[in-house]
Amino acid sequence: MQLNTIQPGEGSRHARKRVGRGIGSGLGKTAGRGHKGQKSRAGGFHKVGFEGGQMPLARRLPKRGFVSLGRDFKAEVSLTALDRLPIDTVDMLALKQAGVVPQLAKTVKVILSGRIERAVKLVGIGATKGARAAIEAAGGSVAEA
């Protein structure tokens, strides 16, 4: 086989439609656009969602929900995740290196979820009231910088 002799398979290629080229083509006169109306005319299309002046569906329905722009920069850590870490002093860098929080995180907060059995010291990390109490009950401390 030579590269200059390669051809597409028989019947795999179709000639493109040549609209508006006479009655014999089968697409003459109105060129497949039908008779009259906005869509039959040159430039006769409207923007997406336009419903002929009727209030569009997107505006008839109520708005719902909210997506915070800061969602990628805040992270939460459970007490169970803290308990699994092999270090005693926990800061943001340690959490990122351990893969507990995403690299983009700018603020981290420990939440009361699960339990902690050993003493850990939090540095520069927030904690909820319940989480702080659980950490201190286990012999640890929370030092927010």
Buried (B, 14 or more C-beta within 10 A) or exposed (E): EEEEEEEEEEEEEEEEEEBEEEEEEEBBEEBEBEEEEEEEEEEEEEEEEEEEEEEBEEEEEEEEEEEEEEEEEBBBBBBEBBBEBEEEEBBBEBBBEBEBBEEEBEBBEBBBBBEBEEEBBBBEBBBBEEBBEBBEEBEBEBEEE
